[in-house]
Amino acid sequence: MLPRTRARSRGAVLPAGRAAVVLAVGVLGAALAGCQADLDDVQGAAAARDAHAERTADAPDAGGSAGTPLPDYDAASAVGDLVDGFPSDLVAIPPGAQVLASSARPSADGALVDVTLNLRSADPVETLTAFYTDALGAAGFEVSPSTVPSALTSLTTFVRASRSEGPTESLAVGVFDDETERLVTISGQVAAG
């Protein structure tokens, strides 16, 4: 039997795995909520960092460190919107859902596109699962049986076999219900263009 953890906010008892997912989703949500920089802001900060590095490259060390470099901007991802090149015709957004983050980048061999999409919705789990079952089913994807345990409320894997000699496409659609809203995450590999 799984250890149980008491959730302080509602007084309900949650399995330890579910409590960990609630915590992880909360941290992710808080992190995403604070990410409002656009490309110009990030590039401007990077330019300032590079200019500072050039000015101080020959300067003697005054006993301080050079500072922590800023992370590079990943043009294959976006916060709060769909990234350019995201296959929204295949991986659609349910009506009323809010995009939290998305990414689309070529796979290592270039045959597929690695995609992720994170959404927030007020719709019930069953409605969201049915939306993707219908949309992906219309595109030729089939539900793939899975016995992988998950702390998500719903986890469905979809597979579409290649019509030619190309690779098989797959998408996993997970929905987490925190009783006030649903968080949806979709990830996998689909054919380019």
Backbone as CSV, one residue per row, in Angstrom:
resi,resn,N_x,N_y,N_z,CA_x,CA_y,CA_z,C_x,C_y,C_z
1,MET,0.844,-1.175,0.000,0.000,0.000,0.000,0.889,1.237,0.000
2,LEU,0.456,2.237,-0.782,1.234,3.471,-0.885,1.135,4.279,0.396
3,PRO,2.209,4.952,0.789,2.114,5.843,1.943,1.164,6.980,1.624
4,ARG,0.510,7.537,2.604,-0.465,8.595,2.398,0.095,9.901,2.960
5,THR,-0.249,10.972,2.302,0.187,12.298,2.723,-1.052,13.158,2.903
6,ARG,-1.108,13.914,3.957,-2.268,14.765,4.191,-2.049,16.094,3.480
7,ALA,-3.013,16.474,2.610,-2.965,17.770,1.933,-3.505,18.819,2.899
8,ARG,-2.717,19.818,3.189,-3.077,20.805,4.196,-4.206,21.728,3.765
9,SER,-4.307,22.041,2.469,-5.265,23.057,2.047,-6.710,22.583,2.117
10,ARG,-6.975,21.297,1.918,-8.343,20.827,1.916,-8.594,19.783,3.000
11,GLY,-7.576,19.338,3.661,-7.730,18.323,4.688,-7.954,16.940,4.101
12,ALA,-7.808,16.776,2.778,-8.018,15.480,2.154,-6.735,14.667,2.222
13,VAL,-6.865,13.382,2.130,-5.708,12.500,2.148,-5.384,12.129,0.711
14,LEU,-4.149,12.373,0.292,-3.703,12.060,-1.056,-2.616,11.009,-0.993
15,PRO,-2.552,10.115,-1.993,-1.415,9.215,-2.061,-0.142,10.034,-2.227
16,ALA,0.958,9.518,-1.751,2.222,10.260,-1.801,2.592,10.632,-3.226
17,GLY,2.377,9.742,-4.199,2.705,10.037,-5.594,1.882,11.197,-6.117
18,ARG,0.602,11.233,-5.784,-0.265,12.318,-6.246,0.135,13.627,-5.586
19,ALA,0.495,13.581,-4.313,0.946,14.795,-3.624,2.203,15.343,-4.289
20,ALA,3.091,14.447,-4.717,4.310,14.890,-5.388,3.979,15.546,-6.723
21,VAL,3.007,14.995,-7.449,2.608,15.584,-8.720,1.976,16.951,-8.483
22,VAL,1.138,17.068,-7.441,0.517,18.352,-7.120,1.600,19.384,-6.840
23,LEU,2.604,18.999,-6.069,3.701,19.904,-5.760,4.457,20.276,-7.036
24,ALA,4.764,19.286,-7.880,5.512,19.547,-9.107,4.720,20.450,-10.044
25,VAL,3.427,20.207,-10.173,2.593,21.038,-11.035,2.520,22.461,-10.485
26,GLY,2.421,22.592,-9.170,2.385,23.922,-8.561,3.664,24.691,-8.815
27,VAL,4.800,24.021,-8.670,6.091,24.673,-8.914,6.200,25.059,-10.380
28,LEU,5.793,24.151,-11.304,5.836,24.455,-12.723,4.935,25.639,-13.041
29,GLY,3.730,25.646,-12.474,2.797,26.751,-12.717,3.364,28.076,-12.237
30,ALA,3.963,28.055,-11.056,4.549,29.286,-10.524,5.708,29.751,-11.398
31,ALA,6.513,28.801,-11.861,7.642,29.160,-12.715,7.158,29.737,-14.037
32,LEU,6.147,29.094,-14.629,5.625,29.587,-15.899,4.940,30.934,-15.744
33,ALA,4.258,31.148,-14.617,3.568,32.421,-14.393,4.560,33.580,-14.351
34,GLY,5.772,33.317,-13.907,6.764,34.372,-13.812,7.550,34.593,-15.095
35,CYS,7.323,33.748,-16.094,8.064,33.842,-17.354,7.287,34.681,-18.343
36,GLN,7.497,35.979,-18.340,6.780,36.856,-19.248,7.731,37.605,-20.177
37,ALA,9.009,37.251,-20.199,9.956,37.949,-21.059,9.721,37.574,-22.512
38,ASP,9.872,38.556,-23.404,9.761,38.208,-24.808,11.158,38.144,-25.403
39,LEU,11.254,37.798,-26.686,12.536,37.593,-27.327,13.412,38.833,-27.248
40,ASP,12.828,40.033,-27.444,13.629,41.261,-27.382,14.250,41.455,-26.005
41,ASP,13.483,41.152,-24.934,14.010,41.283,-23.582,15.193,40.353,-23.374
42,VAL,15.042,39.107,-23.811,16.100,38.111,-23.608,17.317,38.462,-24.436
43,GLN,17.110,38.834,-25.711,18.247,39.183,-26.551,18.932,40.444,-26.039
44,GLY,18.151,41.406,-25.543,18.743,42.622,-24.993,19.599,42.318,-23.778
45,ALA,19.122,41.428,-22.918,19.896,41.032,-21.742,21.168,40.303,-22.153
46,ALA,21.058,39.452,-23.175,22.234,38.723,-23.644,23.253,39.685,-24.247
47,ALA,22.785,40.697,-24.988,23.693,41.679,-25.583,24.408,42.472,-24.484
48,ALA,23.666,42.849,-23.441,24.271,43.572,-22.328,25.323,42.699,-21.638
49,ARG,25.021,41.425,-21.471,25.965,40.504,-20.847,27.223,40.397,-21.688
50,ASP,27.055,40.250,-23.031,28.213,40.121,-23.913,29.059,41.400,-23.910
51,ALA,28.396,42.562,-23.904,29.131,43.829,-23.878,29.914,43.951,-22.572
52,HIS,29.293,43.547,-21.460,29.978,43.587,-20.171,31.174,42.641,-20.187
53,ALA,31.018,41.468,-20.774,32.114,40.496,-20.831,33.280,41.054,-21.639
54,GLU,32.988,41.749,-22.749,34.045,42.342,-23.562,34.777,43.445,-22.801
55,ARG,34.021,44.283,-22.058,34.648,45.383,-21.305,35.525,44.863,-20.181
56,THR,35.149,43.757,-19.573,35.870,43.281,-18.398,36.856,42.164,-18.708
57,ALA,36.959,41.755,-19.977,37.837,40.632,-20.325,39.287,40.937,-19.984
58,ASP,39.730,42.177,-20.217,41.122,42.528,-19.959,41.304,43.236,-18.624
59,ALA,40.215,43.467,-17.914,40.321,44.176,-16.641,40.832,43.227,-15.565
60,PRO,41.654,43.742,-14.640,42.136,42.883,-13.556,40.979,42.492,-12.652
61,ASP,41.082,41.304,-12.090,40.044,40.798,-11.181,40.131,41.559,-9.866
62,ALA,39.006,42.147,-9.479,38.977,42.922,-8.244,38.558,42.059,-7.065
63,GLY,38.710,40.769,-7.215,38.361,39.883,-6.108,36.957,39.333,-6.209
64,GLY,36.156,39.889,-7.124,34.785,39.396,-7.296,34.731,38.402,-8.439
65,SER,33.616,37.724,-8.552,33.458,36.776,-9.650,32.864,37.502,-10.844
66,ALA,32.938,36.875,-11.978,32.419,37.462,-13.208,30.902,37.432,-13.236
67,GLY,30.288,36.744,-12.330,28.828,36.662,-12.308,28.337,35.412,-13.014
68,THR,27.083,35.178,-12.892,26.478,34.016,-13.521,25.964,34.408,-14.888
69,PRO,26.370,33.676,-15.920,25.899,34.029,-17.261,24.399,33.751,-17.385
70,LEU,23.732,34.545,-18.209,22.309,34.348,-18.455,22.106,33.111,-19.325
71,PRO,20.996,32.408,-19.146,20.744,31.250,-20.013,20.452,31.712,-21.437
72,ASP,20.775,30.863,-22.387,20.476,31.168,-23.779,18.987,30.985,-24.032
73,TYR,18.425,31.795,-24.921,17.019,31.695,-25.288,16.853,30.541,-26.263
74,ASP,15.907,29.661,-26.001,15.626,28.538,-26.879,14.493,28.930,-27.813
75,ALA,14.816,29.189,-29.057,13.823,29.630,-30.027,12.822,28.535,-30.379
76,ALA,13.076,27.300,-29.939,12.157,26.195,-30.231,11.067,26.074,-29.170
77,SER,10.990,27.015,-28.237,9.958,26.955,-27.203,9.371,28.344,-26.971
78,ALA,8.159,28.343,-26.410,7.473,29.605,-26.120,6.665,29.432,-24.846
79,VAL,6.530,30.499,-24.079,5.720,30.505,-22.866,4.470,31.327,-23.143
80,GLY,3.307,30.758,-22.858,2.051,31.463,-23.015,1.495,31.495,-24.426
81,ASP,2.132,30.814,-25.365,1.686,30.840,-26.754,2.257,29.623,-27.475
82,LEU,1.809,29.419,-28.712,2.382,28.363,-29.538,3.643,28.876,-30.208
83,VAL,4.694,28.096,-30.147,5.952,28.455,-30.784,5.764,28.385,-32.302
84,ASP,6.512,29.206,-33.034,6.480,29.138,-34.496,6.821,27.713,-34.938
85,GLY,6.041,27.197,-35.875,6.287,25.851,-36.386,5.574,24.749,-35.617
86,PHE,4.815,25.111,-34.572,4.081,24.093,-33.820,2.958,23.547,-34.700
87,PRO,2.787,22.219,-34.762,1.766,21.630,-35.642,0.359,21.719,-35.045
88,SER,-0.179,22.943,-34.968,-1.479,23.162,-34.330,-2.632,22.572,-35.139
89,ASP,-2.410,22.287,-36.422,-3.443,21.630,-37.209,-3.617,20.177,-36.753
90,LEU,-2.576,19.572,-36.211,-2.634,18.202,-35.711,-2.891,18.168,-34.207
91,VAL,-2.122,18.939,-33.458,-2.259,19.003,-32.001,-2.990,20.306,-31.677
92,ALA,-4.311,20.221,-31.731,-5.157,21.400,-31.578,-5.327,21.795,-30.111
93,ILE,-5.802,23.009,-29.909,-6.079,23.537,-28.574,-7.580,23.408,-28.317
94,PRO,-7.999,22.756,-27.232,-9.433,22.679,-26.940,-10.013,24.076,-26.719
95,PRO,-11.275,24.287,-27.099,-11.901,25.598,-26.879,-11.826,25.997,-25.406
96,GLY,-11.440,27.248,-25.168,-11.372,27.772,-23.811,-10.115,27.427,-23.041
97,ALA,-9.241,26.587,-23.593,-8.005,26.215,-22.889,-6.960,27.315,-23.043
98,GLN,-6.111,27.456,-22.037,-5.039,28.456,-22.047,-3.701,27.751,-22.256
99,VAL,-2.930,28.219,-23.240,-1.604,27.665,-23.500,-0.647,28.184,-22.434
100,LEU,0.029,27.267,-21.749,1.040,27.643,-20.765,2.426,27.670,-21.395
101,ALA,2.737,26.656,-22.203,4.045,26.571,-22.858,3.956,25.599,-24.020
102,SER,4.847,25.768,-24.992,4.902,24.855,-26.130,6.328,24.791,-26.656
103,SER,6.618,23.718,-27.360,7.910,23.613,-28.035,7.755,22.725,-29.260
104,ALA,8.599,22.939,-30.239,8.644,22.125,-31.458,10.052,22.230,-32.012
105,ARG,10.733,21.094,-32.065,12.101,21.085,-32.602,12.327,19.781,-33.350
106,PRO,13.153,19.798,-34.387,13.423,18.576,-35.139,14.021,17.497,-34.222
107,SER,13.639,16.251,-34.472,14.211,15.140,-33.707,15.685,14.991,-34.086
108,ALA,16.403,14.166,-33.353,17.840,14.008,-33.578,18.153,13.590,-35.010
109,ASP,17.317,12.723,-35.597,17.571,12.278,-36.969,16.880,13.150,-38.009
110,GLY,16.085,14.120,-37.577,15.416,15.043,-38.480,14.178,14.489,-39.159
111,ALA,13.814,13.244,-38.892,12.659,12.627,-39.550,11.335,13.071,-38.927
112,LEU,11.367,13.475,-37.675,10.159,13.855,-36.946,10.368,15.192,-36.252
113,VAL,9.306,15.700,-35.663,9.383,16.913,-34.854,8.995,16.532,-33.428
114,ASP,9.872,16.844,-32.462,9.561,16.638,-31.042,8.688,17.800,-30.598
115,VAL,7.497,17.489,-30.067,6.582,18.544,-29.643,6.175,18.354,-28.183
116,THR,5.930,19.469,-27.517,5.319,19.468,-26.189,4.332,20.621,-26.141
117,LEU,3.272,20.414,-25.385,2.263,21.442,-25.212,1.703,21.310,-23.814
118,ASN,1.665,22.396,-23.074,1.098,22.419,-21.728,-0.047,23.423,-21.711
119,LEU,-1.208,22.963,-21.217,-2.427,23.763,-21.218,-3.061,23.792,-19.843
120,ARG,-3.925,24.767,-19.641,-4.780,24.850,-18.453,-6.211,24.938,-18.970
121,SER,-7.140,24.178,-18.345,-8.529,24.179,-18.801,-9.471,23.975,-17.625
122,ALA,-10.667,24.529,-17.760,-11.720,24.313,-16.767,-12.590,23.115,-17.135
123,ASP,-12.406,22.554,-18.351,-13.201,21.406,-18.787,-12.889,20.168,-17.955
124,PRO,-13.861,19.270,-17.826,-13.631,18.014,-17.105,-12.604,17.127,-17.831
125,VAL,-11.981,16.228,-17.092,-10.981,15.313,-17.644,-11.555,14.543,-18.829
126,GLU,-12.766,14.031,-18.683,-13.383,13.224,-19.743,-13.558,14.032,-21.027
127,THR,-13.926,15.301,-20.916,-14.110,16.158,-22.088,-12.784,16.390,-22.796
128,LEU,-11.730,16.652,-22.039,-10.410,16.890,-22.628,-9.870,15.625,-23.294
129,THR,-10.024,14.478,-22.637,-9.559,13.215,-23.210,-10.336,12.906,-24.492
130,ALA,-11.649,13.115,-24.480,-12.476,12.875,-25.671,-12.085,13.817,-26.815
131,PHE,-11.757,15.082,-26.486,-11.350,16.043,-27.512,-10.139,15.511,-28.270
132,TYR,-9.108,15.057,-27.552,-7.902,14.571,-28.216,-8.113,13.206,-28.858
133,THR,-8.952,12.365,-28.289,-9.254,11.076,-28.914,-9.921,11.307,-30.268
134,ASP,-10.871,12.233,-30.323,-11.564,12.542,-31.583,-10.629,13.216,-32.584
135,ALA,-9.902,14.253,-32.138,-9.037,15.018,-33.051,-7.911,14.150,-33.606
136,LEU,-7.243,13.408,-32.738,-6.130,12.577,-33.200,-6.640,11.363,-33.970
137,GLY,-7.810,10.838,-33.574,-8.403,9.726,-34.309,-8.734,10.129,-35.740
138,ALA,-9.245,11.343,-35.930,-9.557,11.837,-37.273,-8.293,11.986,-38.121
139,ALA,-7.138,12.154,-37.477,-5.864,12.288,-38.184,-5.168,10.941,-38.382
140,GLY,-5.838,9.843,-38.010,-5.267,8.518,-38.233,-4.521,7.924,-37.058
141,PHE,-4.546,8.596,-35.905,-3.900,8.044,-34.717,-4.842,7.051,-34.041
142,GLU,-4.283,6.033,-33.435,-5.056,5.056,-32.680,-4.558,5.044,-31.247
143,VAL,-5.483,4.747,-30.322,-5.101,4.638,-28.915,-4.235,3.396,-28.766
144,SER,-3.108,3.553,-28.102,-2.192,2.446,-27.848,-2.347,2.008,-26.400
145,PRO,-2.647,0.727,-26.178,-2.788,0.272,-24.788,-1.503,0.524,-24.011
146,SER,-1.672,0.920,-22.772,-0.520,1.218,-21.926,-0.767,0.694,-20.523
147,THR,0.268,0.119,-19.947,0.177,-0.349,-18.565,1.124,0.423,-17.668
148,VAL,1.630,1.546,-18.180,2.562,2.363,-17.407,1.789,3.075,-16.302
149,PRO,2.184,2.879,-15.043,1.488,3.583,-13.959,1.772,5.083,-14.030
150,SER,0.792,5.862,-13.640,0.941,7.310,-13.708,0.197,7.958,-12.546
151,ALA,0.729,9.059,-12.063,0.052,9.837,-11.020,-0.929,10.831,-11.641
152,LEU,-0.981,10.874,-12.986,-1.929,11.742,-13.664,-3.336,11.167,-13.534
153,THR,-4.329,12.008,-13.664,-5.712,11.550,-13.613,-6.038,10.721,-14.836
154,SER,-5.506,11.105,-15.995,-5.725,10.384,-17.247,-4.444,10.439,-18.066
155,LEU,-4.073,9.316,-18.659,-2.910,9.262,-19.546,-3.262,8.364,-20.718
156,THR,-3.243,8.919,-21.923,-3.581,8.165,-23.127,-2.460,8.343,-24.137
157,THR,-2.019,7.233,-24.727,-0.980,7.271,-25.747,-1.613,7.001,-27.105
158,PHE,-1.246,7.813,-28.087,-1.772,7.691,-29.444,-0.614,7.394,-30.394
159,VAL,-0.842,6.497,-31.353,0.194,6.102,-32.299,-0.390,6.143,-33.711
160,ARG,0.431,6.629,-34.659,0.044,6.606,-36.062,1.191,5.979,-36.837
161,ALA,0.893,4.812,-37.440,1.901,4.119,-38.232,2.126,4.875,-39.523
162,SER,3.335,4.855,-39.989,3.707,5.565,-41.203,2.990,4.961,-42.410
163,ARG,2.568,5.844,-43.308,1.929,5.380,-44.543,2.972,4.897,-45.549
164,SER,4.208,5.276,-45.354,5.298,4.843,-46.231,6.363,4.180,-45.366
165,GLU,7.578,4.339,-45.715,8.680,3.737,-44.951,9.156,4.625,-43.808
166,GLY,8.445,5.704,-43.548,8.855,6.640,-42.498,8.616,6.096,-41.103
167,PRO,9.053,6.831,-40.104,8.909,6.393,-38.709,7.476,6.518,-38.200
168,THR,7.187,5.815,-37.137,5.885,5.867,-36.483,5.810,7.106,-35.605
169,GLU,4.665,7.784,-35.636,4.441,8.972,-34.820,3.726,8.557,-33.530
170,SER,4.007,9.259,-32.447,3.314,8.958,-31.184,3.156,10.227,-30.357
171,LEU,2.031,10.279,-29.640,1.747,11.400,-28.742,1.154,10.852,-27.455
172,ALA,1.610,11.364,-26.335,1.034,11.031,-25.035,0.262,12.249,-24.547
173,VAL,-0.984,12.032,-24.147,-1.832,13.109,-23.647,-2.143,12.802,-22.188
174,GLY,-1.625,13.628,-21.290,-1.857,13.456,-19.862,-2.684,14.604,-19.317
175,VAL,-3.615,14.272,-18.425,-4.453,15.292,-17.802,-4.368,15.111,-16.296
176,PHE,-4.089,16.188,-15.595,-4.065,16.180,-14.133,-5.193,17.058,-13.622
177,ASP,-6.029,16.496,-12.767,-7.180,17.210,-12.210,-6.853,17.593,-10.772
178,ASP,-6.756,18.901,-10.503,-6.485,19.327,-9.123,-7.762,19.802,-8.423
179,GLU,-8.912,19.448,-8.997,-10.248,19.739,-8.471,-10.712,21.175,-8.715
180,THR,-9.845,22.066,-9.160,-10.275,23.416,-9.534,-10.064,23.655,-11.024
181,GLU,-9.060,23.015,-11.611,-8.771,23.126,-13.034,-8.014,21.888,-13.475
182,ARG,-7.887,21.732,-14.775,-7.154,20.610,-15.316,-5.900,21.120,-16.015
183,LEU,-4.797,20.436,-15.785,-3.546,20.735,-16.472,-3.306,19.604,-17.466
184,VAL,-3.109,19.983,-18.722,-2.942,19.017,-19.800,-1.514,19.121,-20.310
185,THR,-0.871,17.982,-20.517,0.448,17.977,-21.131,0.436,16.970,-22.269
186,ILE,0.924,17.395,-23.404,0.988,16.561,-24.596,2.441,16.560,-25.052
187,SER,2.961,15.389,-25.310,4.339,15.311,-25.793,4.488,14.122,-26.707
188,GLY,5.421,14.219,-27.618,5.690,13.112,-28.526,6.402,13.571,-29.774
189,GLN,6.301,12.723,-30.795,6.968,12.999,-32.063,5.966,12.836,-33.190
190,VAL,5.922,13.824,-34.073,5.030,13.795,-35.224,5.831,14.112,-36.488
191,ALA,5.251,13.774,-37.641,5.915,14.032,-38.905,6.077,15.528,-39.128
192,ALA,7.174,15.909,-39.726,7.425,17.317,-40.024,6.504,17.770,-41.141
193,GLY,5.996,19.004,-40.995,5.208,19.690,-41.993,4.082,18.912,-42.520
